[in-house]
Amino acid sequence: MAAPLELFCWKGDYGLPSVDVDCLTVLAYAKFAGAPLKVHKITNPWRSPTGTLPALKTREGGSISQPSKIIIHLRKQKYNADYDLSAKEGADTLAFVSLLEEKLLPALVRIEHLLLFHRRFPILFFYPPSLSFCRSARLMSVLCTELSLLHVMSRHLYRDAFECMTLLSQRLGSQKFFFGDFPSSLDAYVFAHLAPLLKIKLPNGKLQQHLNSLNNLQQYCTNILALYFPSDARGHKIHAPPDSSDFGNEPHKRRNQILSALFAVGAMLGYAILTGILTIKRERPQLKNSSHDDEDDEDED
């Protein structure tokens, strides 16, 4: 009997099977394609065979990361949710996935940075070893910029995200899924990008409000959760919005903020040194010439 395919992904919360967009994409596609996966939901990327999440452990003993590569592997194993799509529908899938990544994903990343600010420990403590220090420090530098602009989000990010969701709503219309009665890879990508916006209580709710105003997209995500992830939907616990009053009551808040700030400063300094922005010069003390010293002594005498 062949070994099962094993998927390692971030643990879920808020009624979602995972809180990570990439992991949600793979989980949804596997459900749509009927792929029998043994799923490991974890909170430590070091426990993944690739040091990243999501990661697929194949029957041959290899490991694959990145949603697109995992989906390609599942298709090769004859788990293909796009089998009945026409050439035009395949082209539409590529176009809308690009739209999601270009228009909606940047806003989600910005929101993720805002959420990271409210976590209790510096995020780099949880980053996998496959990330170089330089790359990790660059991320922390970005996060520190976000912390200084905690309640500011660029207007063009909102505009692009709103336009993307509106286009998706118009394309979906009254259909159950984007290409009719059966879900495809496009549904996996769209669901993965929209479901966190629908379910997670965010520091800034403008995108959430816009999604809730698009009734067909809201119902679309709700139906996928109920049909394909019923246990997660049933186990949903209501979380209070992460406003200032909630975080003001966290124990050890000041200590954790200080630790995060110190770690951020260290990461930025390391990044600046590695990239040449900041250089450290060490000057060696010059040794006096012994003969010169003797001459000085003779003069003094």
C-alpha positions as CSV (number, residue, x, y, z in Angstrom):
1,M,0.0,0.0,0.0
2,A,1.4,3.4,-1.0
3,A,2.3,5.9,1.7
4,P,-0.3,8.7,2.0
5,L,0.4,12.2,0.9
6,E,1.1,14.4,3.9
7,L,0.4,18.1,4.1
8,F,1.9,20.3,6.7
9,C,0.1,23.7,7.2
10,W,-0.6,26.4,9.6
11,K,-3.1,25.6,12.3
12,G,-6.6,27.1,11.9
13,D,-8.6,29.5,14.0
14,Y,-11.7,31.8,13.7
15,G,-13.6,29.0,12.1
16,L,-11.0,28.6,9.3
17,P,-9.1,25.3,8.6
18,S,-5.9,27.5,8.4
19,V,-5.2,31.2,9.1
20,D,-2.6,31.3,6.2
21,V,-3.6,32.2,2.6
22,D,-1.2,29.7,1.0
23,C,-2.2,26.9,3.3
24,L,-5.9,27.6,2.7
25,T,-5.3,27.5,-1.1
26,V,-3.8,24.0,-0.9
27,L,-6.4,22.7,1.6
28,A,-9.3,23.9,-0.5
29,Y,-7.8,22.6,-3.8
30,A,-7.2,19.2,-2.2
31,K,-10.8,19.1,-1.0
32,F,-12.2,20.1,-4.4
33,A,-10.0,17.5,-6.2
34,G,-10.7,14.7,-3.7
35,A,-7.1,14.3,-2.8
36,P,-6.7,12.0,0.3
37,L,-4.2,14.0,2.4
38,K,-3.0,13.3,5.9
39,V,-3.0,16.9,7.2
40,H,-0.7,18.1,10.0
41,K,-1.8,21.4,11.4
42,I,1.1,23.0,13.2
43,T,2.3,26.4,14.5
44,N,6.0,25.7,14.2
45,P,7.4,25.7,10.6
46,W,10.5,23.9,11.9
47,R,8.3,20.8,12.1
48,S,7.7,20.9,8.4
49,P,9.9,18.8,6.1
50,T,10.9,21.9,4.1
51,G,11.0,24.4,7.0
52,T,8.1,26.3,5.4
53,L,4.4,26.1,5.3
54,P,2.5,24.7,3.4
55,A,4.6,21.7,2.6
56,L,3.6,18.4,0.9
57,K,5.5,15.2,1.7
58,T,5.1,13.0,-1.4
59,R,4.7,9.2,-1.6
60,E,8.2,9.0,-2.9
61,G,9.6,10.6,0.2
62,G,10.3,14.0,-1.3
63,S,8.9,17.3,-0.2
64,I,7.3,20.2,-2.0
65,S,6.5,23.7,-0.9
66,Q,4.6,26.6,-2.6
67,P,0.9,26.3,-3.4
68,S,1.3,26.3,-7.2
69,K,3.9,23.4,-7.1
70,I,1.8,21.4,-4.7
71,I,-1.2,21.8,-6.9
72,I,0.8,20.7,-10.0
73,H,2.0,17.6,-8.1
74,L,-1.6,16.7,-7.0
75,R,-2.7,17.0,-10.7
76,K,0.1,14.6,-11.7
77,Q,-1.4,12.2,-9.1
78,K,-4.7,12.5,-11.0
79,Y,-6.3,14.8,-8.4
80,N,-7.3,17.5,-10.9
81,A,-10.1,20.0,-10.0
82,D,-9.6,21.7,-13.4
83,Y,-10.1,18.6,-15.5
84,D,-13.3,19.7,-17.1
85,L,-12.3,23.4,-17.7
86,S,-12.2,24.7,-21.3
87,A,-9.2,26.5,-22.7
88,K,-10.9,29.8,-22.1
89,E,-11.8,28.9,-18.5
90,G,-8.1,27.9,-18.0
91,A,-7.0,31.3,-19.3
92,D,-9.6,33.1,-17.1
93,T,-8.2,31.2,-14.1
94,L,-4.7,32.5,-14.7
95,A,-6.0,36.0,-15.2
96,F,-8.0,36.1,-12.0
97,V,-5.2,34.5,-10.0
98,S,-2.9,37.2,-11.2
99,L,-5.5,39.8,-10.3
100,L,-5.7,38.4,-6.8
101,E,-1.9,38.5,-6.4
102,E,-1.6,42.0,-7.8
103,K,-4.6,43.8,-6.3
104,L,-5.8,42.0,-3.2
105,L,-2.7,40.2,-1.8
106,P,-0.8,43.5,-1.1
107,A,-3.6,44.7,1.1
108,L,-3.8,41.3,2.9
109,V,0.0,41.5,3.6
110,R,-0.5,45.0,5.0
111,I,-3.2,43.8,7.3
112,E,-1.0,40.8,8.3
113,H,1.6,43.3,9.4
114,L,-0.9,45.1,11.5
115,L,-1.9,41.8,13.1
116,L,1.7,40.9,13.8
117,F,2.0,44.0,15.9
118,H,-0.6,42.7,18.2
119,R,1.1,39.3,18.7
120,R,3.0,38.6,21.9
121,F,6.4,37.6,20.6
122,P,8.6,38.9,17.8
123,I,7.6,37.2,14.6
124,L,11.1,36.3,13.6
125,F,11.2,33.7,16.4
126,F,8.8,31.7,14.4
127,Y,10.4,32.1,10.9
128,P,11.8,28.9,9.4
129,P,15.6,28.3,9.1
130,S,15.4,28.3,5.3
131,L,15.1,32.1,5.5
132,S,18.5,33.8,5.5
133,F,19.2,36.3,8.2
134,C,19.4,39.1,5.6
135,R,15.9,38.2,4.2
136,S,14.5,37.9,7.7
137,A,16.0,41.2,8.8
138,R,14.6,42.8,5.7
139,L,11.1,41.5,6.6
140,M,11.6,42.9,10.2
141,S,12.6,46.2,8.7
142,V,9.3,46.3,6.8
143,L,7.4,45.3,9.9
144,C,9.0,48.1,11.9
145,T,7.9,50.6,9.2
146,E,4.4,49.2,9.5
147,L,4.4,49.6,13.2
148,S,5.2,53.3,12.9
149,L,2.2,53.6,10.5
150,L,0.0,51.2,12.4
151,H,-3.3,52.9,11.5
152,V,-2.4,54.1,8.1
153,M,-3.0,52.1,4.9
154,S,-2.2,53.5,1.5
155,R,-5.3,54.6,-0.3
156,H,-4.3,52.8,-3.5
157,L,-4.1,49.5,-1.7
158,Y,-7.7,49.9,-0.5
159,R,-8.8,51.0,-4.0
160,D,-7.2,48.1,-5.7
161,A,-8.5,45.6,-3.2
162,F,-12.0,47.0,-3.5
163,E,-11.9,46.9,-7.3
164,C,-10.6,43.3,-7.1
165,M,-13.4,42.1,-4.9
166,T,-16.0,43.9,-6.9
167,L,-14.8,42.3,-10.1
168,L,-14.9,38.9,-8.5
169,S,-18.4,39.5,-7.3
170,Q,-19.5,40.5,-10.8
171,R,-17.7,37.4,-12.3
172,L,-19.3,35.0,-9.8
173,G,-22.8,36.5,-10.2
174,S,-25.4,34.0,-9.0
175,Q,-23.3,30.9,-9.7
176,K,-22.3,28.5,-6.9
177,F,-18.7,28.5,-8.1
178,F,-16.8,30.5,-10.7
179,F,-17.3,28.0,-13.5
180,G,-20.7,26.5,-12.5
181,D,-21.7,23.8,-10.1
182,F,-18.2,22.4,-9.4
183,P,-15.2,24.1,-7.8
184,S,-11.9,24.6,-9.5
185,S,-8.4,25.8,-8.7
186,L,-9.7,29.4,-9.1
187,D,-12.2,28.8,-6.4
188,A,-9.4,27.5,-4.1
189,Y,-7.4,30.7,-4.7
190,V,-10.4,33.1,-4.3
191,F,-11.7,31.4,-1.2
192,A,-8.2,31.4,0.4
193,H,-7.9,35.2,-0.1
194,L,-11.4,36.1,0.9
195,A,-12.1,33.8,3.8
196,P,-9.6,35.4,6.2
197,L,-11.1,38.8,5.5
198,L,-14.6,37.4,6.2
199,K,-13.8,35.6,9.4
200,I,-10.8,37.2,11.2
201,K,-11.5,40.3,13.3
202,L,-9.2,42.9,11.9
203,P,-7.7,46.1,13.4
204,N,-9.0,48.0,10.4
205,G,-12.3,46.8,9.0
206,K,-12.7,48.7,5.7
207,L,-11.9,45.7,3.5
208,Q,-14.1,43.5,5.7
209,Q,-17.0,45.9,5.4
210,H,-16.7,45.9,1.6
211,L,-16.6,42.1,1.4
212,N,-19.7,41.9,3.7
213,S,-21.5,44.3,1.3
214,L,-20.9,41.9,-1.6
215,N,-23.5,39.3,-0.6
216,N,-22.7,36.7,-3.2
217,L,-19.0,36.6,-2.2
218,Q,-19.9,36.5,1.5
219,Q,-22.3,33.6,0.9
220,Y,-19.7,31.9,-1.4
221,C,-17.1,31.7,1.3
222,T,-19.7,30.6,3.9
223,N,-20.9,27.8,1.7
224,I,-17.4,26.5,1.0
225,L,-16.7,26.4,4.7
226,A,-19.9,24.6,5.4
227,L,-19.6,22.1,2.6
228,Y,-15.8,21.3,2.7
229,F,-14.7,22.3,6.2
230,P,-17.7,21.7,8.4
231,S,-15.8,20.7,11.5
232,D,-13.8,24.0,11.5
233,A,-17.0,26.0,10.9
234,R,-18.8,24.3,13.8
235,G,-15.8,24.8,16.1
236,H,-15.6,28.5,15.5
237,K,-15.1,30.5,18.7
238,I,-16.0,34.2,18.6
239,H,-13.0,36.4,19.1
240,A,-13.2,39.9,20.4
241,P,-11.8,42.5,17.9
242,P,-8.2,43.3,18.6
243,D,-8.7,46.9,19.6
244,S,-6.6,49.0,22.0
245,S,-8.7,48.1,25.0
246,D,-8.2,44.4,24.6
247,F,-4.4,44.7,24.1
248,G,-4.1,47.2,27.0
249,N,-5.3,44.4,29.3
250,E,-2.8,41.8,28.1
251,P,-0.5,40.6,30.9
252,H,3.2,41.5,30.4
253,K,2.3,43.8,27.5
254,R,5.1,46.3,28.2
255,R,7.7,43.6,28.6
256,N,6.7,42.0,25.2
257,Q,6.7,45.4,23.5
258,I,10.2,46.1,24.8
259,L,11.4,42.7,23.6
260,S,9.9,43.2,20.2
261,A,11.4,46.6,19.9
262,L,14.9,45.4,20.9
263,F,14.7,42.5,18.5
264,A,13.5,44.8,15.7
265,V,16.4,47.3,16.3
266,G,18.9,44.4,16.3
267,A,17.5,43.0,13.1
268,M,17.5,46.4,11.3
269,L,21.1,47.0,12.4
270,G,22.2,43.6,11.2
271,Y,20.4,44.2,7.8
272,A,22.1,47.6,7.5
273,I,25.5,46.1,8.2
274,L,25.0,43.2,5.8
275,T,23.8,45.4,3.0
276,G,26.5,48.0,3.4
277,I,24.2,50.8,4.5
278,L,26.1,50.9,7.8
279,T,29.8,50.2,8.1
280,I,32.0,49.7,11.1
281,K,35.6,50.8,10.9
282,R,38.2,49.6,13.4
283,E,41.3,51.7,13.8
284,R,44.4,50.0,15.1
285,P,46.6,52.1,17.5
286,Q,49.8,53.1,15.8
287,L,53.0,51.7,17.5
288,K,55.6,54.3,18.1
289,N,59.0,53.7,16.5
290,S,61.4,52.6,19.1
291,S,64.3,54.6,17.6
292,H,62.0,57.7,17.6
293,D,61.3,57.1,21.2
294,D,65.0,56.9,22.0
295,E,65.6,60.2,20.2
296,D,62.8,61.8,22.2
297,D,64.3,60.4,25.4
298,E,67.7,61.8,24.5
299,D,66.2,65.3,23.7
300,E,64.5,65.3,27.1
301,D,67.7,64.5,28.8
